[in-house]
Amino acid sequence: MTFEEIIGILAGVLTTVAVLPQIIKAIKTREVEDVSPYMFIILCCGVGLWTVYGILKEDWPIIVTNGISFVLNSIMLYIVIGNKD
């Protein structure tokens, strides 16, 4: 494994798990009034496109980390939209 691959994997893992505290807090408290659904829509589009890019380049770290990030951000978006009145 090259230094560049290690940096790429580490960056992908960190950006993927960054949303976990927000998801956990939203599930525990059910308070999402101050969370913007638009931000998560844009973020899902971005990581979705990164996943497609990874597929086109056959780059597994990009595919895996952004694919997981897409799922996690979609969960958060579902929680936000589901709790809006």
C-alpha positions in Angstrom: 0.0 0.0 0.0 1.4 3.4 -1.0 1.5 6.5 1.1 -1.1 8.1 -1.2 -3.5 5.2 -0.7 -3.1 5.4 3.1 -3.8 9.1 3.1 -6.9 8.5 0.8 -8.3 5.8 3.0 -7.7 7.8 6.2 -9.4 10.9 4.6 -12.3 8.8 3.4 -12.8 7.1 6.8 -12.7 10.4 8.7 -15.2 12.2 6.4 -17.4 9.1 6.5 -17.6 8.8 10.3 -17.9 12.6 10.8 -21.7 12.4 10.5 -22.1 9.7 13.1 -22.3 12.0 16.1 -25.1 14.0 14.4 -27.0 10.8 13.5 -26.7 9.4 17.1 -27.8 12.7 18.6 -30.8 13.0 16.3 -31.9 9.4 17.0 -31.5 9.9 20.8 -33.1 13.3 21.1 -35.4 13.4 18.1 -34.5 17.1 17.8 -33.6 18.1 14.3 -35.3 21.5 14.0 -32.0 23.3 13.4 -30.6 20.7 10.9 -30.9 21.8 7.3 -32.3 19.1 5.0 -30.9 21.0 2.0 -27.3 20.5 3.3 -27.9 16.8 3.5 -29.5 16.7 0.0 -26.4 18.4 -1.4 -24.1 16.3 0.6 -25.8 13.1 -0.6 -25.5 14.2 -4.2 -21.9 15.0 -3.7 -20.9 11.7 -2.1 -23.1 9.9 -4.6 -21.2 11.4 -7.4 -17.9 10.6 -5.7 -19.1 7.0 -5.5 -19.8 7.0 -9.2 -16.4 8.6 -9.9 -14.8 5.8 -7.8 -16.6 3.2 -9.8 -15.5 4.8 -13.1 -11.9 4.9 -11.9 -12.1 1.5 -10.2 -10.9 3.1 -7.0 -12.1 0.9 -4.1 -11.3 3.3 -1.2 -13.3 6.1 -2.9 -16.2 3.6 -3.7 -16.4 2.2 -0.2 -16.0 5.3 1.9 -18.3 7.4 -0.2 -20.8 4.6 -0.6 -21.0 4.3 3.2 -21.1 8.1 3.6 -24.0 8.2 1.1 -25.9 5.7 3.2 -25.2 7.5 6.5 -26.1 10.9 5.1 -29.2 9.5 3.6 -30.2 8.1 7.0 -29.7 11.6 8.5 -31.7 13.1 5.7 -34.5 10.6 6.3 -34.5 11.5 10.0 -34.6 15.3 9.3 -37.4 15.1 6.7 -39.3 12.6 8.8 -39.3 14.9 11.9 -40.2 18.2 10.1 -43.7 19.4 10.7 
